C-alpha cells in the first residue's frame, strides 16, 4: 500500500473516531454523543426553531472507515472468484453449483474470522435496515481476512446470491435486499456471464431497478471473457449485451470484459482484459470517499455548532420570559391573597356581623355633641343612617352577588397563577456551560484536526504522485 493510501486510511479512521470514540470513559465526547445530548436534554427548545438544522443533526452518522463495493449478477458469473483474486486468498466458495445463496460481507481484519448474521448486523450499522428484512439475518455472514493485497484494507466487498431465471426460490427477497445494499455502496459491479447467461432476465430487471438512483455507480463486468476464444464471437457477445442493457436502462454504458490471470493456464493473446480498469474504479471510489468524508465532517461541524447556538438562543429568550413570569407570579400571588382577604371580610360582614374596618359604620344613626371645658353642652348634631356603596356592594341582597364576584375573582386569579403563568423549560446553567464547551470542542475539530487532515491528504497525494 502506497504512502498516500496509508494516509487515507488514517484519515478515515480519525474521522470515524471523531464521530464515535467507542470509549467507556463518560468524559470522552464525540459528535454522535454531542448530537444525542442536545436532542435528548431539551427537545422542546428545538420545536418550531430551525427545523432544517434539527433534521440535518438527526442525520449525522459516523462515516465508515472503508468503502462498500456491491457485487451482483448472474449465477456463476465470477463474483466469488473475483473476490478471492482481489483479496489474495480464498474467502468465498466457487463452483458451478449455487454456493452463494446468502449475503456475505468481506472486510479486512487483524486475523481470519467469520461471523454469522446477528453479529454481522450489530457490528455494521449500515446493515440495520437490511437485517430487519424477513429471512435475511439467517443468510447473512461476514468474512475477515488480514490480507494486504491491493487496496483491500480500504474496501468492503459484499457478495450477493447469483441471479437466475425460472422457479428458483430464494430464502429472502433478494431484489429488495440488493436495493437496500445499493443505497450504502460506493461501487456497484454487475457481473455477466458471456457464455449464454449474460441476458438473464432477472439480472437485467435488477439493473433496471437500480439504474434510476444508482446508475453513476454501476459498472457492467463481463466475466470469464477468456472462455470466448474467437474474436468475432467476442465482438458479437459485447454487442448483444450492450444492446440488451440499452433496452433495459435506456442508456449506453461501457462494458468491462475481464478474466482472472491465475485462471488461464495458457493465456491467449489478443483477448482484452480490463481487470486493472475495474481495480482503478475501486481506487477512484476510495479517493472520492476520503474527500467526501472531509466535506461531510466540515458540514457536520457547522450543523452541530448551529444546533447548539439555536439552543443557546432559545434558552436566552426563555430566561427573559421566565423572569417576566416570575414577576407576574408575584403580582398574581398578591392579588390572590387580596381576593382571599375580601372573601374573609365578606364572611365577617355577612355571617358574624363584625366590621373591624368599619366599612358599614355609617349605616348606623348617630348623634355628635360638643361640650365646653366646664362640661356645658355647646351643640348637638344628629346624623341619619347613610349606606356607603362599599357596604351596599358587600351586604346587598344578603351578600350573595358580592360572594359570587369574590369567588369568581379568586378562582380566576388562582387559575392564571397556577396554570397560565408557568415557566418555560430552559437549560440549566450547568447545561449551558456544557453546551458552550461542546461548541468549543467542535470548533477546535474544525479549525484544528480537520484542517490538519486536509493538509496531510494534500501533502501525501503530492508526495505519492
C-alpha positions in Angstrom: 0.0 0.0 0.0 1.4 3.4 -1.0 2.0 6.2 1.5 -1.0 8.0 0.0 -3.3 5.1 0.7 -1.9 4.7 4.2 -2.6 8.3 4.9 -6.1 8.0 3.5 -6.7 5.0 5.8 -5.5 7.0 8.7 -7.8 9.9 7.8 -10.9 7.7 7.5 -10.1 6.1 10.9 -9.6 9.5 12.6 -12.8 10.9 11.1 -14.7 7.8 12.4 -13.2 8.4 15.8 -14.3 12.0 15.8 -17.9 10.8 15.4 -17.8 7.8 17.6 -14.9 7.3 20.0 -16.1 3.9 21.3 -14.7 4.8 24.7 -16.1 3.7 28.1 -14.9 6.9 29.6 -18.0 9.1 30.2 -15.9 12.2 29.8 -14.9 11.2 26.3 -17.1 13.1 23.9 -17.7 12.6 20.2 -20.0 14.1 17.6 -22.7 11.5 17.9 -22.6 12.0 21.7 -23.0 15.7 21.3 -26.0 15.4 19.0 -27.6 12.8 21.2 -27.1 15.0 24.3 -28.6 18.1 22.6 -31.6 16.3 21.2 -32.5 14.5 24.4 -31.8 17.0 27.2 -34.2 19.8 26.0 -36.1 18.6 22.9 -38.8 21.3 23.3 -36.2 24.0 22.9 -35.9 23.0 19.3 -39.6 22.9 18.5 -40.5 25.4 15.8 -37.0 26.7 15.5 -34.7 25.9 12.6 -36.3 22.6 11.7 -33.8 22.1 8.8 -30.9 22.3 11.3 -32.6 19.7 13.6 -33.3 17.5 10.6 -29.6 17.6 9.5 -28.4 16.9 13.0 -30.6 13.8 13.2 -29.0 12.5 10.0 -25.4 12.7 11.4 -23.9 9.3 11.3 -20.3 8.1 11.8 -18.5 7.6 8.4 -17.4 4.1 7.7 -13.6 3.6 7.6 -13.9 1.9 4.2 -16.0 2.0 1.0 -18.6 -0.6 0.1 -18.3 -2.5 -3.2 -21.5 -4.4 -4.0 -21.2 -7.4 -6.4 -24.4 -8.6 -8.1 -25.0 -10.6 -11.2 -25.8 -13.9 -12.9 -25.1 -17.2 -11.2 -21.6 -18.5 -12.0 -20.6 -15.1 -13.5 -17.3 -14.9 -11.5 -18.2 -12.7 -8.5 -16.8 -15.0 -5.9 -13.7 -15.7 -8.0 -13.1 -12.0 -8.4 -13.4 -11.5 -4.6 -10.9 -14.3 -4.0 -8.5 -12.9 -6.5 -8.7 -9.3 -5.1 -8.3 -10.4 -1.5 -5.5 -12.8 -2.4 -6.9 -15.8 -0.6 -10.0 -18.0 -0.8 -12.7 -16.3 1.3 -15.6 -17.3 -0.9 -16.5 -20.7 -2.3 -16.6 -21.0 -6.1 -18.3 -23.8 -8.0 -20.9 -24.4 -10.7 -23.5 -25.2 -8.1 -25.3 -22.4 -6.4 -23.0 -22.0 -3.5 -23.7 -18.3 -2.8 -27.3 -18.3 -1.6 -26.8 -15.6 1.1 -25.1 -12.2 1.5 -21.5 -12.1 2.6 -19.6 -9.1 3.8 -15.8 -9.4 3.2 -13.6 -7.0 5.2 -10.1 -6.6 6.4 -9.4 -7.8 9.9 -6.5 -8.5 12.2 -6.9 -12.2 11.7 -9.0 -14.7 9.7 -12.5 -14.9 11.2 -16.1 -15.5 10.3 -19.3 -14.0 11.8 -22.9 -15.1 11.5 -25.9 -12.9 10.8 -26.8 -11.2 14.1 -23.2 -10.4 15.0 -22.6 -9.0 11.5 -25.8 -6.9 11.6 -24.9 -5.5 15.1 -21.3 -4.7 14.1 -22.2 -2.7 10.9 -24.9 -0.1 11.5 -25.5 0.4 7.8 -26.9 -3.1 7.6 -29.6 -2.4 10.2 -32.4 -2.0 7.7 -31.2 -5.0 5.7 -31.2 -7.2 8.8 -34.9 -6.4 9.5 -36.0 -7.9 6.2 -37.6 -11.4 6.7 -35.1 -14.2 6.2 -32.0 -12.1 5.7 -30.3 -12.5 9.1 -30.3 -16.3 8.8 -28.4 -15.9 5.5 -26.1 -13.0 6.4 -22.5 -13.5 7.2 -19.1 -11.8 7.2 -15.6 -12.9 6.5 -12.5 -11.2 7.8 -9.0 -11.5 6.3 -5.7 -10.0 7.3 -4.8 -9.7 3.6 -2.9 -6.6 2.5 -3.4 -7.3 -1.2 -4.2 -4.3 -3.5 -6.4 -1.9 -1.6 -8.4 -4.4 0.4 -7.8 -2.6 3.7 -10.0 0.3 2.5 -12.7 -1.9 0.9 -15.8 -3.8 2.0 -16.8 -6.3 -0.6 -20.4 -7.5 -0.5 -21.2 -10.8 -2.3 -24.8 -11.5 -3.2 -26.7 -14.6 -4.4 -26.4 -15.3 -8.1 -29.5 -14.3 -10.1 -31.2 -16.9 -12.2 -34.5 -17.2 -14.0 -37.1 -19.9 -13.6 -38.7 -21.3 -10.5 -35.7 -20.9 -8.3 -36.8 -19.7 -4.8 -34.5 -17.7 -2.6 -34.8 -17.7 1.2 -35.4 -14.0 1.3 -36.4 -11.2 -1.1 -33.1 -10.9 -3.0 -34.1 -7.9 -5.1 -35.2 -5.9 -2.1 -32.0 -6.8 -0.2 -29.9 -5.7 -3.2 -31.7 -2.4 -3.5 -31.1 -1.7 0.2 -27.4 -2.6 -0.1 -27.0 -0.4 -3.1 -28.0 2.7 -1.1 -24.9 2.3 1.1 -22.4 1.2 -1.7 -20.0 3.5 -3.5 -19.4 1.0 -6.3 -21.8 -1.5 -7.8 -20.3 -4.2 -10.0 -22.8 -6.2 -12.1 -21.2 -9.4 -13.3 -22.5 -11.0 -16.5 -21.5 -14.4 -17.9 -20.7 -14.3 -21.6 -21.5 -18.0 -22.2 -25.2 -17.7 -22.9 -26.2 -16.4 -19.4 -25.5 -12.7 -19.8 -29.0 -12.0 -20.7 -30.7 -13.5 -17.7 -33.9 -11.5 -17.3 -33.7 -11.4 -13.5 -30.3 -9.8 -13.6 -31.4 -7.3 -16.2 -34.5 -6.4 -14.2 -32.4 -5.8 -11.2 -30.1 -3.5 -13.2 -33.2 -1.7 -14.4 -34.4 -1.1 -10.8 -31.1 0.2 -9.7 -30.4 2.5 -12.6 -32.7 5.4 -11.7 -30.9 6.1 -8.4 -27.5 4.5 -8.7 -26.5 4.4 -12.4 -23.5 6.6 -11.9 -22.1 4.0 -9.5 -22.9 1.0 -11.6 -20.3 -0.8 -13.8 -21.1 -3.8 -16.0 -18.5 -6.6 -15.9 -18.3 -9.4 -18.5 -16.6 -12.1 -16.5 -14.7 -15.2 -17.8 -14.1 -13.4 -21.1 -11.2 -15.7 -21.8 -13.7 -18.5 -22.4 -14.8 -16.8 -25.6 -11.9 -17.7 -27.8 -13.0 -16.4 -31.2 -12.5 -12.7 -32.0 -15.8 -12.4 -33.9 -17.7 -14.2 -31.1 -16.3 -11.7 -28.6 -17.5 -8.8 -30.7 -20.9 -10.4 -31.0 -21.2 -11.0 -27.3 -20.2 -7.5 -26.4 -22.7 -6.1 -29.0 -25.5 -8.3 -27.8 -25.0 -7.5 -24.1 -24.7 -3.8 -24.9 -28.0 -3.8 -26.8 -29.8 -5.6 -24.0 -28.5 -3.2 -21.4 -29.6 -0.3 -23.5 -33.0 -1.8 -24.0 -33.5 -2.2 -20.2 -32.0 1.0 -18.8 -32.4 3.3 -21.8 -28.8 4.5 -22.0 -25.5 3.5 -23.3 -22.9 2.1 -20.9 -19.4 0.8 -21.1 -18.7 -2.9 -20.6 -15.6 -4.2 -18.8 -14.6 -7.6 -20.2 -12.3 -9.3 -17.7 -10.7 -12.7 -16.8 -8.5 -13.7 -14.0 -4.9 -14.4 -14.9 -4.5 -17.3 -12.5 -7.4 -19.0 -14.1 -5.7 -19.1 -17.5 -3.1 -21.8 -18.0 -2.0 -20.8 -21.4 -3.0 -17.1 -21.6 -4.4 -16.4 -25.0 -3.2 -13.4 -26.9 -5.3 -10.5 -28.2 -8.1 -11.0 -25.6 -8.9 -7.7 -23.9 -8.8 -7.8 -20.2 -9.9 -4.7 -18.3 -9.2 -6.2 -14.9 -7.0 -3.3 -14.0 -9.6 -0.8 -15.1 -12.0 -2.3 -12.6 -9.4 -2.0 -9.9 -8.9 1.6 -10.9 -12.6 2.2 -10.5 -12.4 1.0 -6.9 -9.3 3.1 -6.3 -11.1 6.2 -7.6 -14.0 5.4 -5.3 -11.6 5.3 -2.3 -10.2 8.7 -3.3 -13.7 10.2 -3.6 -14.8 8.7 -0.3 -11.9 10.3 1.6 -12.8 13.7 0.1 -16.5 13.2 0.8 -15.7 12.3 4.4 -13.8 15.5 4.9 -16.5 17.6 3.3 -19.2 15.9 5.4 -17.1 16.3 8.5 -16.9 20.1 7.9 -20.6 20.3 7.2 -21.5 18.3 10.3 -19.2 20.6 12.4 -21.3 23.6 11.2 -24.5 21.7 11.9 -23.6 20.8 15.4 -22.4 24.4 16.2 -25.6 25.9 14.7 -27.8 23.4 16.6 -26.0 24.4 19.9 -26.4 28.1 19.0 -30.1 27.6 18.4 -30.5 26.0 21.8 -28.5 28.8 23.5 -30.5 31.5 21.8 -33.8 29.8 22.8 -32.5 29.5 26.3 -31.6 33.2 26.5 -35.1 34.1 25.2 -36.8 31.8 27.7 -34.8 33.1 30.6 -36.1 36.6 29.9 -39.6 35.2 29.5 -39.3 33.3 32.7 -38.1 36.4 34.6 -41.2 38.2 33.4 -43.3 35.2 34.5 -41.7 35.3 38.0 -42.6 38.9 38.4 -46.2 38.2 37.1 -46.5 35.3 39.6 -45.5 37.6 42.5 -48.2 40.1 41.4 -50.8 37.4 40.9 -49.9 35.9 44.3 -50.5 39.3 45.9 -53.8 39.6 44.1 -54.9 36.1 45.1 -54.2 36.8 48.8 -56.1 40.1 48.4 -59.1 38.2 46.9 -58.9 35.7 49.8 -58.9 38.7 52.2 -62.0 40.0 50.6 -63.7 36.6 51.0 -62.8 36.5 54.7 -64.1 40.1 55.2 -67.3 39.2 53.4 -67.7 36.3 55.9 -67.2 38.7 58.8 -69.8 41.2 57.5 -72.5 38.8 56.4 -72.1 35.8 58.8 -70.7 37.1 62.0 -71.9 40.7 61.6 -68.4 42.0 62.6 -67.0 45.1 60.9 -63.4 45.5 62.0 -62.6 48.1 59.4 -66.0 49.9 59.8 -66.9 49.6 56.2 -70.6 49.7 57.1 -70.2 52.1 60.2 -72.0 54.9 58.5 -75.2 52.9 58.2 -76.0 53.4 61.9 -77.7 56.6 63.2 -75.5 58.7 65.5 -75.5 61.9 67.4 -72.5 64.1 67.9 -72.3 66.5 70.9 -69.7 69.2 71.7 -69.1 70.3 75.4 -67.2 73.2 76.9 -64.3 72.7 79.3 -66.8 73.2 82.1 -69.0 70.5 80.9 -71.7 72.7 79.4 -73.3 71.3 76.2 -72.5 73.6 73.4 -74.0 71.8 70.3 -75.6 68.6 69.2 -75.6 67.1 65.6 -77.8 64.2 64.6 -76.8 62.1 61.6 -79.2 59.9 59.8 -78.0 56.4 58.7 -76.1 56.6 55.3 -75.3 53.4 53.4 -72.0 53.6 51.5 -71.5 51.9 48.2 -68.8 49.6 49.7 -71.3 48.4 52.3 -74.1 48.1 49.8 -71.9 46.0 47.5 -70.8 43.7 50.3 -74.1 43.2 52.0 -76.8 43.9 49.3 -79.2 41.1 48.6 -77.8 39.1 51.5 -74.3 39.5 50.2 -74.8 36.8 47.5 -73.8 38.9 44.5 -70.6 40.0 46.3 -69.8 36.4 47.2 -70.2 35.3 43.6 -68.0 38.1 42.4 -65.3 37.4 45.0 -65.4 33.7 44.3 -65.0 34.2 40.6 -62.2 36.7 41.1 -60.4 34.4 43.4 -60.9 31.4 41.2 -59.7 33.3 38.1 -56.6 34.6 39.8 -55.8 31.1 41.1 -56.3 29.6 37.6 -54.0 32.1 36.0 -51.4 31.8 38.8 -51.3 28.0 38.7 -51.8 27.1 35.1 -51.1 30.1 32.8 -48.3 31.9 34.5 -46.0 28.8 34.1 -42.3 28.9 33.4 -40.9 27.6 30.1 -38.3 24.8 30.2 -34.8 26.0 29.7 -31.2 24.8 30.0 -29.7 25.0 33.5 -26.6 27.0 33.9 -24.6 23.7 34.1 -26.2 22.5 30.9 -25.5 25.9 29.2 -21.8 25.7 30.2 -21.7 22.1 28.9 -23.2 23.2 25.6 -20.7 26.1 25.3 -17.8 23.6 25.9 -19.3 21.4 23.1 -19.2 24.3 20.7 -15.6 25.0 21.6 -14.6 21.4 21.1 -16.4 21.2 17.7 -14.8 24.4 16.6 -11.4 23.0 17.7 -12.0 20.0 15.5 -13.0 22.2 12.5 -10.1 24.6 12.9 -7.5 22.1 14.1 -7.9 18.4 13.3 -10.0 18.9 10.1 -7.5 21.4 8.7 -4.6 19.2 9.5 -6.3 16.2 7.8 -6.8 18.2 4.7 -3.2 19.4 4.7 -1.9 15.8 5.3 -4.0 14.4 2.5 -2.8 17.1 0.1 0.8 16.5 1.0 0.6 12.7 0.8 -1.1 12.9 -2.6 1.7 15.2 -3.9 4.5 13.1 -2.5 2.9 10.0 -3.9 2.4 11.5 -7.4 
